[in-house]
Amino acid sequence: MKRRPFPRIKSFPLQWVLILPFVLQIFGAVGLVGYLSFKNGQKAVNQLADRLMDRTSTMVSQHLEDYLSVPHKIAQINADAIRMGLLNVRDRETLGRYFWYQMHAYDVSYIGIGLTTGEGVGAARYDGVTITLDDWSAKPPNNWYSYALNDRGDRTEVLETLDWNNFEEIWYTEPIEAGQPIWSPIYTINYPDRVYIATSAGRPIYDAQNRLLGMVSIDVSLLKLSDFLRSSEVSEKGQVFILERSGALIANSGFQRPFRFVNGEAQLLQSLESSDPIIQSVAQQIQAEFQGFQTITQTQKFRFQQQGERYYVQITPWRDDYGLDWLLVISIPESTFMAEIVANNRTTVGLCLVALAVAALMGWWTSRWIMRPIRRLNQASQAMAAGELDQAIEPSRIQEFNSLADSFNYMVSQLHESFVALEESNVELENRVEQRTIELKNTLSELQKTQAQVIQSEKMSSLGQLVAGVAHEINNPVNFIHGNLSHLDGYTQDLVRMLQLYQRLHPADDPEIQALAEELDLEFLIEDVEKILTSMKMGTDRIRSIVLSLRNFSRMDEAEFKEVDIHDGIESTLLILQHRLKARADRPAIEVIREYGELPLVECYPGQLNQVMMNIMVNAIDALDEMSVADRASQLTIRTVANGGWAEIAIADNGPGMPESVKPHIFNPFFTTKPIGKGTGMGMAISHQIITEKHHGKLECFSTPGQGTEFVIQVPLKQENVKD
């Protein structure tokens, strides 16, 4: 095909047209505005964050000093009063009323004493509101009483009793061992309606002669620290929390509880395991940045990213003179200070939108200009794909597109010539492929059939060898056991007669022998040994019977025609399938009805004939499994009869039967109605081949839907009669 010439016009490079107008406008406007906005906003945020964290840290530290100094002051007052003799530690009732008055005056959770005698008394505000009195004597059980009090501090009723021992409680033992005022480790107590988390300010107490009387204890509730932290300025958007040096969470400004339940017991929550993502992330950053919580000795500041949000963090160590060593952590999100940045961002976004609108308008106009020739090229390509090869592209004002159009027009002419030659060769090739495909299909069908038969034969041969080998290996030890059981029975009888003679000649001579006979229950032992030997003999008889059936079924030593009793093969097959015949949860046991006739020995391949009967019986049992339990009792009927020179074996079930459309195909290779993976479709095809080709007999199927199916096997009694 000749190309039609087109006139040449002036054109421009495509790269200039697409890139230059857009890059200069967008890059200049957005880059300048974004840079200025970012620099100014970042500077303002850093300054505000540092001021807020410093102010919050100072406020929380001052509160901790005020709140946690009170318990040790109370402990000092009470210890001095006891040393001066103003308080009698033996008068627990007066002491309890005194502590009740102190609870009204101070914001603490517990004030009490524990004595070296094991006694003690204390006033408590466990729920933060109601004051109760704990009073205990020295010796458990039930030596600890909790009393309700009226508005004068009098005991009104017993609320609870339990066993108590001062010397097992850390709030008592640690101040005694230290010999000076200290804080106890933080401890938790589970109540039915609340959890009590506290630390105790403990101090040893002495009398005027400097003799140790016990210790005085004042508790502070650590849950109140969380209430205070929630009131801080930072808590609205950030997070303030207090940690032990172990990383345990003491208090936080959020609403997450600083404890968790493990096996029903409340335990302090580790900050690394907190469900609050901010607390957990800050703890992980501290662990990574400072290699743990113990190494921080002075105020530290750092920043990190969490889910796209930037956070400022300040860590301040807090200690007192009595052993507390905590970390005060403040975390503030950058969004807290974003008001100024948001205003700048609005300006930036506005400028970007204007630049984007201008760029979009120019891009739209430019794309329309460029797309006109491209659309023409696309339409011509689609027409060629549809078979219309007579296409041509006109030139445009873009140099690169003109070169592309020339190449396209040349390609069209070449394709037209190639397609003509290709169509001619394609017709010839299709004819050859069709002929070869028919030959391959026929060959593949024959190959699949032969392969399946070989695999099935090899499988059954291997199975027969395995069964015969297992039967042989089992038979030897079982015969050994069975042969020795009679000797063992005789030896046992002799020992029993010897024992009975000894009992008759020496009745109850030795109390030790008499005690052992009663312990062993000798009469039962003698009686049970006889039963055990009888059971063992029955078991070995059963194993020998199964082994004989397995050997009869495999018959691997009979590769040629042999005269065998068909009934032995049937019974061996039934014994192997006994587990399939038993009752199951979804159906009762299958009843086997034997209608055996007088049948002489039949000349056959025993192993192969057993395989055929096995295939038919397995199919019958599968059909009975599909039948509803309510329909009728499941039955498998086996009938044998000699008919002239032929042996006839009929195997019938009363299952659902098979449709008329299925019966003509049951002996076809690979035909099956079972689900994928349960059947190969080769069982009945191979059975038909064994009967008709190997034994020169017949295998017929009779089935009525809803009533059942019967397979009839006919084989000659003598193979030489058939050959003749």
KOLSE-273619 format. One record per residue (C-alpha): x, y, z. Coordinates in steps of 0.05 Angstrom, whole numbers, padded with zeros to 5 digits, always signed. Example, Ala and Ser with C-alpha at 12.3 -4.5 7.8 and 13.67 -1.06 7.14 Angstrom:
<recs>
+00246-00090+00156/+00273-00021+00143/
</recs>
This chain:
<recs>
+00000+00000+00000/+00028+00069-00020/+00030+00124+00033/-00007+00188+00018/+00039+00249+00024/+00022+00305+00074/+00047+00378+00074/+00102+00396+00125/+00086+00451+00177/+00127+00485+00232/+00129+00445+00298/+00158+00450+00370/+00192+00400+00417/+00142+00364+00461/+00187+00371+00523/+00184+00447+00522/+00109+00447+00514/+00095+00402+00575/+00148+00419+00627/+00169+00493+00626/+00104+00531+00641/+00083+00488+00701/+00150+00478+00737/+00167+00553+00742/+00100+00575+00772/+00088+00518+00823/+00159+00512+00848/+00169+00586+00860/+00104+00602+00897/+00096+00539+00940/+00170+00533+00958/+00178+00605+00983/+00114+00608+01025/+00125+00539+01055/+00196+00553+01077/+00179+00618+01113/+00118+00588+01148/+00156+00528+01172/+00215+00566+01202/+00173+00616+01241/+00123+00565+01268/+00176+00516+01292/+00213+00570+01332/+00149+00591+01368/+00129+00519+01385/+00197+00502+01416/+00195+00563+01462/+00124+00551+01486/+00136+00477+01499/+00197+00489+01543/+00161+00542+01585/+00099+00499+01597/+00140+00437+01616/+00184+00476+01665/+00123+00507+01698/+00087+00441+01704/+00148+00405+01732/+00157+00458+01786/+00083+00455+01806/+00081+00378+01810/+00147+00375+01849/+00122+00425+01900/+00057+00386+01909/+00096+00321+01920/+00139+00354+01973/+00077+00382+02009/+00036+00319+02004/+00090+00268+02022/+00122+00308+02079/+00059+00305+02122/+00062+00229+02139/+00132+00234+02167/+00114+00295+02208/+00054+00257+02238/+00099+00197+02251/+00149+00243+02288/+00094+00274+02330/+00066+00206+02351/+00134+00175+02365/+00153+00235+02409/+00087+00230+02447/+00098+00157+02461/+00171+00168+02484/+00147+00224+02531/+00093+00179+02560/+00036+00221+02534/+00008+00161+02497/+00003+00092+02528/+00014+00039+02474/-00021-00014+02517/-00086+00026+02518/-00108+00009+02446/-00177+00038+02455/-00150+00108+02474/-00098+00103+02419/-00151+00086+02368/-00193+00148+02387/-00130+00191+02384/-00115+00166+02314/-00188+00179+02295/-00179+00252+02313/-00115+00256+02274/-00149+00227+02211/-00197+00286+02213/-00139+00335+02216/-00094+00307+02161/-00103+00283+02089/-00075+00213+02098/-00104+00143+02088/-00081+00108+02152/-00050+00124+02220/-00031+00067+02267/+00021+00029+02306/+00047-00042+02307/+00079-00067+02372/+00134-00118+02383/+00083-00159+02422/+00044-00170+02358/-00013-00123+02378/-00034-00060+02342/-00087-00009+02327/-00100+00042+02271/-00151+00088+02240/-00161+00083+02165/-00196+00118+02107/-00190+00062+02055/-00245+00087+02010/-00222+00160+02016/-00285+00180+02054/-00305+00136+02113/-00260+00127+02174/-00257+00057+02204/-00216+00028+02261/-00169-00033+02258/-00153-00067+02324/-00115-00132+02332/-00087-00175+02387/-00022-00215+02386/-00044-00285+02368/-00085-00309+02308/-00134-00337+02288/-00187-00283+02280/-00146-00233+02320/-00157-00173+02273/-00222-00133+02276/-00247-00076+02234/-00298-00030+02268/-00347+00021+02242/-00346+00087+02282/-00399+00138+02298/-00389+00214+02294/-00355+00213+02364/-00305+00159+02346/-00341+00104+02385/-00340+00033+02359/-00409+00013+02335/-00403-00054+02299/-00352-00105+02273/-00344-00099+02198/-00293-00155+02185/-00247-00204+02221/-00186-00240+02195/-00119-00271+02216/-00063-00221+02225/+00012-00224+02240/+00052-00160+02245/+00117-00195+02233/+00098-00216+02161/+00080-00145+02138/+00132-00103+02101/+00104-00038+02129/+00123-00064+02199/+00187-00104+02186/+00226-00054+02143/+00225+00006+02191/+00243-00041+02249/+00302-00069+02210/+00325+00000+02186/+00321+00031+02255/+00302+00098+02224/+00244+00132+02187/+00234+00104+02117/+00182+00094+02064/+00156+00024+02053/+00152-00006+01983/+00086+00010+01947/+00034-00043+01963/-00037-00058+01939/-00098-00087+01975/-00159-00115+01938/-00227-00097+01967/-00292-00121+01937/-00310-00052+01911/-00242-00017+01903/-00166-00024+01902/-00123+00008+01956/-00054+00030+01931/-00009+00064+01982/+00061+00073+02011/+00073+00076+02085/+00116+00125+02124/+00144+00081+02180/+00185+00100+02242/+00209+00058+02301/+00180+00079+02369/+00216+00075+02437/+00199+00087+02510/+00235+00135+02556/+00288+00082+02569/+00301+00076+02494/+00271+00006+02491/+00239-00013+02424/+00163-00016+02429/+00146-00025+02356/+00134+00024+02299/+00085+00078+02278/+00058+00077+02207/+00023+00131+02165/-00004+00113+02095/-00017+00159+02037/-00061+00138+01979/-00024+00143+01913/-00089+00145+01873/-00097+00217+01898/-00034+00236+01861/-00070+00218+01795/-00128+00262+01815/-00080+00321+01825/-00044+00308+01759/-00110+00311+01722/-00120+00382+01747/-00054+00406+01716/-00053+00452+01656/-00018+00399+01613/-00069+00344+01625/-00120+00373+01577/-00078+00355+01516/-00013+00324+01542/+00005+00272+01594/+00039+00278+01663/+00058+00214+01699/+00103+00191+01756/+00147+00128+01751/+00186+00086+01799/+00258+00072+01779/+00235+00002+01759/+00190+00033+01706/+00125+00019+01746/+00070+00071+01736/+00052+00106+01802/+00004+00160+01778/-00017+00193+01712/-00060+00250+01688/-00102+00206+01643/-00160+00162+01662/-00123+00096+01657/-00115+00059+01723/-00041+00053+01744/-00052-00020+01762/-00076-00085+01731/-00102-00151+01758/-00059-00213+01754/-00093-00277+01779/-00143-00234+01816/-00090-00192+01851/-00077-00118+01836/-00006-00102+01814/+00027-00036+01793/+00026-00030+01717/+00093-00025+01681/+00096+00037+01637/+00123-00005+01579/+00058-00047+01583/+00010+00012+01590/-00051+00013+01544/-00042+00088+01537/-00002+00095+01473/+00032+00160+01496/+00056+00131+01562/+00080+00067+01528/+00116+00105+01473/+00150+00153+01522/+00173+00094+01565/+00201+00059+01504/+00238+00122+01483/+00268+00130+01553/+00289+00057+01552/+00324+00065+01485/+00352+00135+01497/+00380+00126+01568/+00388+00050+01572/+00336+00045+01628/+00303+00088+01682/+00358+00082+01734/+00410+00122+01695/+00373+00189+01696/+00403+00234+01749/+00384+00303+01724/+00329+00336+01682/+00328+00310+01611/+00289+00333+01549/+00278+00300+01482/+00227+00296+01425/+00196+00238+01387/+00143+00221+01335/+00080+00181+01351/+00028+00166+01297/+00048+00227+01257/+00046+00273+01319/+00109+00305+01347/+00116+00304+01424/+00160+00343+01472/+00183+00304+01534/+00216+00327+01599/+00240+00279+01653/+00255+00306+01723/+00283+00261+01780/+00246+00272+01846/+00274+00248+01913/+00262+00259+01988/+00303+00246+02051/+00266+00181+02068/+00282+00138+02007/+00233+00158+01953/+00266+00162+01884/+00216+00175+01828/+00215+00203+01758/+00167+00259+01738/+00152+00255+01663/+00116+00308+01623/+00095+00296+01550/+00063+00351+01508/+00040+00342+01436/+00062+00395+01387/-00011+00406+01368/-00021+00442+01435/+00017+00502+01408/-00007+00499+01336/-00052+00560+01336/+00003+00604+01307/+00025+00551+01259/-00047+00538+01236/-00054+00611+01216/+00009+00607+01174/-00013+00541+01144/-00078+00573+01122/-00039+00625+01084/+00005+00572+01054/-00054+00529+01034/-00088+00589+01002/-00027+00606+00960/-00019+00533+00941/-00092+00529+00919/-00085+00591+00876/-00022+00563+00844/-00055+00496+00835/-00116+00527+00802/-00073+00567+00753/-00030+00506+00739/-00091+00462+00729/-00122+00511+00680/-00058+00515+00640/-00050+00440+00643/-00121+00429+00619/-00111+00476+00560/-00043+00445+00542/-00069+00373+00549/-00126+00388+00501/-00077+00415+00451/-00031+00354+00458/-00087+00302+00461/-00117+00318+00393/-00063+00284+00352/-00055+00230+00405/-00130+00214+00401/-00124+00207+00326/-00066+00159+00335/-00105+00119+00387/-00167+00115+00343/-00125+00090+00285/-00092+00038+00330/-00160+00013+00355/-00185+00008+00284/-00124-00033+00265/-00136-00078+00325/-00207-00090+00299/-00179-00111+00232/-00184-00046+00193/-00113-00041+00168/-00125+00017+00119/-00107+00072+00168/-00063+00136+00162/-00044+00191+00212/-00041+00265+00192/+00017+00309+00218/+00011+00361+00275/+00052+00420+00303/+00094+00374+00349/+00158+00348+00318/+00161+00284+00359/+00089+00267+00340/+00104+00277+00266/+00161+00226+00271/+00114+00179+00307/+00060+00188+00253/+00110+00172+00198/+00132+00108+00234/+00059+00089+00246/+00040+00097+00173/+00099+00056+00151/+00082+00002+00202/+00011-00001+00175/+00035-00017+00106/+00082-00071+00132/+00028-00102+00175/-00021-00106+00118/+00028-00146+00077/+00047-00191+00136/-00026-00206+00154/-00041-00230+00084/+00016-00280+00087/-00001-00299+00159/-00073-00315+00142/-00052-00363+00088/-00003-00400+00133/-00053-00399+00190/-00105-00439+00151/-00055-00493+00135/-00030-00495+00207/-00100-00501+00236/-00114-00561+00193/-00050-00596+00216/-00063-00578+00289/-00134-00605+00287/-00111-00671+00259/-00055-00677+00309/-00101-00659+00367/-00148-00716+00351/-00090-00765+00350/-00063-00739+00417/-00132-00743+00450/-00139-00816+00431/-00068-00832+00453/-00077-00794+00519/-00143-00831+00535/-00110-00899+00525/-00049-00877+00565/-00091-00853+00624/-00130-00917+00626/-00067-00961+00623/-00032-00918+00675/-00090-00921+00724/-00094-00996+00717/-00019-01005+00728/-00020-00959+00789/-00080-00996+00819/-00048-01064+00806/+00018-01041+00838/-00019-01011+00896/-00058-01076+00910/+00006-01117+00901/+00043-01074+00951/-00016-01076+00999/-00018-01153+00993/+00057-01158+01008/+00049-01111+01067/-00011-01149+01095/+00024-01217+01086/+00087-01191+01119/+00050-01160+01178/+00010-01224+01188/+00073-01266+01188/+00109-01220+01237/+00049-01219+01284/+00036-01294+01279/+00104-01316+01308/+00101-01278+01375/+00027-01292+01382/+00038-01367+01373/+00094-01363+01425/+00048-01328+01475/-00010-01375+01459/+00033-01438+01467/+00060-01416+01534/-00007-01396+01564/-00025-01469+01579/+00042-01479+01615/+00032-01414+01653/-00038-01437+01674/-00009-01503+01700/+00046-01467+01738/-00004-01420+01769/-00049-01477+01791/+00011-01512+01823/+00030-01449+01861/-00042-01440+01884/-00046-01512+01909/+00021-01503+01944/-00004-01439+01977/-00070-01471+01998/-00032-01531+02028/+00013-01483+02067/-00048-01445+02094/-00081-01510+02115/-00020-01537+02152/+00002-01469+02182/-00061-01428+02193/-00047-01358+02220/+00022-01376+02249/+00057-01311+02230/+00021-01244+02241/+00066-01211+02188/+00045-01263+02135/-00028-01255+02156/-00023-01179+02149/+00009-01185+02080/-00046-01234+02057/-00100-01185+02079/-00063-01127+02045/-00058-01165+01979/-00130-01192+01984/-00103-01262+01970/-00169-01296+01955/-00187-01244+01903/-00117-01248+01873/-00122-01324+01863/-00191-01317+01832/-00171-01259+01786/-00107-01294+01761/-00150-01350+01732/-00196-01299+01698/-00136-01261+01669/-00106-01325+01640/-00173-01343+01608/-00179-01272+01579/-00108-01276+01551/-00123-01343+01517/-00187-01313+01486/-00146-01253+01462/-00091-01295+01429/-00145-01338+01395/-00176-01275+01367/-00108-01249+01341/-00093-01316+01308/-00161-01314+01274/-00148-01243+01248/-00078-01262+01223/-00107-01322+01186/-00159-01277+01154/-00106-01228+01131/-00065-01283+01100/-00125-01312+01065/-00144-01243+01038/-00074-01226+01011/-00056-01295+00982/+00007-01264+00954/+00039-01334+00949/-00013-01355+00897/+00005-01318+00834/-00025-01373+00789/-00093-01405+00785/-00108-01443+00850/-00167-01482+00874/-00194-01445+00935/-00256-01442+00978/-00293-01378+00958/-00327-01375+01026/-00259-01367+01060/-00244-01307+01017/-00312-01276+01033/-00304-01286+01108/-00233-01257+01106/-00259-01195+01069/-00316-01186+01119/-00267-01192+01177/-00223-01137+01147/-00285-01093+01138/-00313-01108+01207/-00298-01036+01231/-00341-01008+01175/-00399-01054+01193/-00403-01034+01267/-00455-00985+01293/-00438-00911+01290/-00468-00847+01319/-00506-00834+01254/-00530-00904+01238/-00539-00974+01271/-00494-01034+01255/-00500-01063+01185/-00530-01133+01187/-00493-01185+01144/-00539-01240+01117/-00501-01301+01091/-00538-01347+01043/-00482-01395+01025/-00496-01454+00979/-00457-01518+00968/-00398-01492+00928/-00339-01535+00906/-00268-01509+00903/-00261-01455+00849/-00200-01447+00804/-00181-01373+00806/-00131-01319+00825/-00149-01315+00900/-00118-01247+00914/-00150-01214+00854/-00218-01245+00867/-00215-01220+00939/-00199-01150+00913/-00263-01152+00870/-00306-01172+00929/-00272-01119+00972/-00288-01064+00921/-00361-01086+00916/-00371-01091+00992/-00338-01022+01004/-00385-00990+00953/-00444-01024+00985/-00424-00999+01055/-00415-00928+01027/-00485-00931+00998/-00514-00954+01064/-00478-00897+01100/-00515-00847+01056/-00583-00877+01074/-00624-00843+01128/-00628-00880+01195/-00704-00875+01195/-00712-00909+01127/-00699-00982+01146/-00647-01027+01178/-00582-01031+01138/-00569-01101+01108/-00514-01132+01067/-00534-01198+01035/-00482-01247+01007/-00508-01307+00967/-00467-01363+00934/-00491-01419+00889/-00462-01469+00839/-00497-01464+00772/-00472-01518+00724/-00398-01507+00713/-00401-01437+00742/-00395-01407+00812/-00442-01349+00824/-00430-01297+00880/-00483-01244+00891/-00470-01184+00938/-00532-01140+00950/-00549-01081+00995/-00615-01049+01012/-00588-00978+01003/-00615-00921+00960/-00597-00955+00894/-00571-00917+00833/-00607-00878+00778/-00615-00907+00709/-00569-00854+00681/-00511-00879+00725/-00515-00954+00712/-00488-00955+00640/-00425-00919+00663/-00405-00956+00727/-00353-01000+00693/-00322-00941+00655/-00252-00919+00677/-00250-00855+00720/-00326-00854+00728/-00347-00841+00800/-00405-00808+00838/-00365-00799+00902/-00336-00732+00924/-00266-00710+00901/-00213-00746+00942/-00258-00804+00963/-00259-00844+00899/-00215-00852+00837/-00268-00883+00790/-00222-00943+00777/-00246-00994+00828/-00305-01022+00788/-00268-01015+00721/-00210-01058+00747/-00259-01107+00780/-00295-01116+00713/-00228-01128+00679/-00207-01180+00731/-00271-01220+00724/-00280-01216+00649/-00208-01218+00624/-00169-01254+00678/-00224-01305+00698/-00265-01307+00634/-00328-01293+00675/-00383-01242+00681/-00396-01183+00727/-00466-01154+00724/-00503-01099+00763/-00577-01096+00780/-00603-01035+00816/-00672-01006+00833/-00675-00935+00860/-00700-00935+00932/-00691-01010+00941/-00618-01026+00933/-00563-01052+00887/-00538-01123+00872/-00473-01144+00838/-00470-01215+00810/-00402-01247+00798/-00399-01310+00754/-00333-01347+00746/-00321-01417+00717/-00305-01473+00767/-00248-01496+00722/-00211-01448+00676/-00191-01504+00628/-00265-01516+00612/-00272-01444+00588/-00208-01448+00546/-00230-01513+00514/
</recs>
